[in-house]
Amino acid sequence: MAAGTPVILVVGDSLSAEYGLKRGTGWVALLEQRLAREKIPGKVVNASISGDTTSGGRSRLPALLQQHRPTHVVLELGGNDALRGLPLAMTEDNLSQMAQAARKAGARVLVVGMQVPPNYGSDYANRFSGLFAKVAKEQQAGLVPFLLAGVADGADPTRLFQADRIHPREEAHPKMLDNVWPELKKLLK
């Protein structure tokens, strides 16, 4: 890659790791295609692991930063923390520490938010979705409020999900990229 060419590191979970999808059809792969279409030079490194939590991402991040020297880091983690009932303060701290480490390494950061199903209760759901905005603001990072906007909150959301009702189908991933792209594009300028 030419000097000055953006290197975008995506640290995420199954929503970014193409769980249950044909390789090359998830939103991260589509991001690489979007960059090419928009004639924005760049390399995308997908370091997402299905089932990963913010703790896992935090422990993996230093080596990823050293190995890939990214100019941009997309943090798409937290959903599995909620599914496992992990403390919100821990999730917030892990995301904050990851954003700090990425910024210290010279990367611009994009925090990708998530929401939990209503059966978690409105207090937990509101506090969970709010922690992404809080981290983004405190860490001077970009923010995608909800990766699955237009996918999980539509009139018939189950039609865009695999049988497990957790992982989006292939046809949902362009919308997921559309949710990420405007905020990432701002950071690429």
C-alpha positions in Angstrom: 0.0 0.0 0.0 1.2 3.5 -0.8 2.2 5.7 2.2 -0.8 7.6 3.4 -3.3 5.0 2.2 -5.9 4.3 4.8 -5.9 1.0 6.6 -9.3 0.3 8.2 -9.2 -2.3 11.0 -12.6 -3.7 11.9 -12.7 -5.3 15.4 -16.0 -6.9 15.7 -18.1 -10.0 16.5 -20.3 -12.3 14.3 -22.1 -9.4 12.8 -18.9 -8.4 11.1 -17.3 -11.9 10.8 -19.9 -13.1 8.2 -21.4 -15.7 10.6 -23.7 -18.0 8.5 -22.9 -16.2 5.3 -21.0 -17.0 2.2 -17.5 -15.4 2.4 -17.3 -12.0 0.8 -21.0 -11.1 1.4 -20.9 -9.4 4.8 -20.8 -5.6 5.4 -17.0 -5.5 5.9 -16.4 -7.2 2.5 -18.9 -4.8 1.0 -17.0 -1.9 2.6 -13.9 -2.9 0.5 -16.0 -2.8 -2.6 -17.5 0.5 -1.7 -14.1 2.0 -1.2 -13.1 0.8 -4.7 -16.3 2.1 -6.3 -15.9 5.6 -4.6 -12.2 5.5 -5.8 -11.0 5.9 -2.2 -7.7 4.0 -1.9 -7.7 1.8 1.2 -7.2 -1.6 2.7 -9.8 -3.2 5.0 -8.6 -5.7 7.7 -11.4 -7.7 9.2 -10.3 -8.9 12.6 -13.8 -9.9 13.7 -14.5 -13.1 15.6 -17.9 -14.6 16.1 -18.8 -14.7 19.8 -16.2 -12.0 20.7 -16.9 -9.7 23.6 -15.4 -6.3 24.4 -13.0 -8.1 26.8 -11.8 -10.3 23.9 -11.4 -7.4 21.6 -9.6 -5.4 24.2 -7.1 -8.2 24.8 -6.5 -8.7 21.0 -6.3 -5.0 20.1 -2.7 -4.2 21.0 -1.3 -7.0 18.7 -3.7 -5.9 15.9 -2.6 -2.3 16.2 1.1 -3.3 16.1 0.6 -5.8 13.2 -1.6 -3.7 10.9 -0.8 -0.1 11.8 -4.3 1.0 11.0 -5.3 4.6 10.2 -8.9 3.9 11.2 -10.3 1.4 13.8 -14.0 0.4 13.7 -15.1 -1.0 17.0 -18.2 -3.2 16.5 -18.4 -5.1 19.8 -20.7 -5.2 22.8 -23.7 -7.3 21.6 -22.3 -10.5 23.1 -21.6 -8.7 26.3 -25.3 -8.0 26.6 -26.3 -11.5 25.5 -24.1 -12.8 28.3 -25.5 -10.3 30.9 -22.0 -8.8 31.5 -21.9 -5.6 33.6 -22.5 -2.5 31.5 -19.7 -0.7 33.3 -17.2 -3.4 32.0 -18.5 -3.1 28.5 -18.1 0.7 28.6 -14.6 0.5 30.1 -13.5 -2.0 27.5 -14.7 0.1 24.6 -13.2 3.2 26.1 -9.8 1.5 26.6 -9.9 0.2 23.1 -10.7 3.6 21.6 -7.9 5.2 23.7 -5.4 2.6 22.5 -6.4 3.0 18.9 -6.1 6.8 19.2 -2.8 6.6 20.9 -1.6 4.4 18.0 -2.6 7.3 15.6 -5.9 5.8 14.4 -9.2 7.6 14.1 -12.0 5.6 15.8 -15.5 4.7 14.9 -17.7 3.2 17.6 -20.6 1.1 16.2 -23.6 0.9 18.5 -25.9 -2.0 19.2 -29.3 -2.4 20.9 -30.7 -5.3 22.8 -34.2 -6.9 22.4 -37.0 -5.4 24.5 -37.2 -8.4 26.8 -34.1 -7.1 28.6 -36.2 -4.3 30.0 -36.2 -0.7 29.1 -33.8 0.5 31.8 -31.1 -2.0 30.7 -31.8 -1.5 27.0 -31.5 2.3 27.3 -28.3 2.2 29.4 -26.8 -0.3 27.0 -27.6 1.6 23.8 -26.5 4.8 25.5 -23.0 3.6 26.4 -21.9 3.6 22.8 -22.7 7.3 22.4 -21.0 8.1 25.7 -17.8 6.3 24.8 -17.8 7.9 21.3 -18.2 11.4 22.8 -15.6 10.9 25.6 -13.1 9.4 23.2 -13.7 11.9 20.4 -14.7 9.0 18.1 -17.3 8.8 15.3 -20.5 7.0 16.2 -22.9 4.7 14.3 -25.8 4.7 16.8 -27.3 1.3 15.7 -25.6 -1.1 13.2 -28.9 -2.9 12.6 -31.1 0.2 12.0 -33.5 -0.6 9.2 -32.8 -4.3 9.7 -33.9 -5.2 13.3 -36.4 -2.4 13.7 -38.5 -2.8 10.6 -42.1 -3.9 10.2 -41.1 -7.6 9.8 -37.6 -7.8 11.1 -37.4 -11.6 11.2 -37.4 -11.8 7.4 -33.9 -10.2 7.4 -32.5 -12.6 10.0 -31.2 -16.2 9.8 -33.2 -18.9 11.6 -31.5 -18.0 14.9 -33.1 -14.5 14.8 -29.7 -13.0 15.9 -27.6 -13.0 12.7 -28.7 -10.9 9.7 -29.1 -12.6 6.3 -26.9 -11.7 3.4 -29.5 -9.3 2.0 -29.3 -7.2 5.2 -25.6 -6.5 5.0 -25.8 -3.7 2.3 -28.1 -1.8 4.7 -25.7 -2.4 7.6 -22.9 -0.9 5.4 -25.2 2.0 4.6 -25.5 2.6 8.3 -21.7 2.6 8.8 -20.6 4.3 5.6 -21.6 8.0 6.2 -19.8 8.1 9.6 -16.7 6.2 8.3 -16.5 8.4 5.2 -16.3 11.5 7.4 -13.3 10.0 9.2 -11.6 9.2 5.9 -11.5 12.9 4.8 
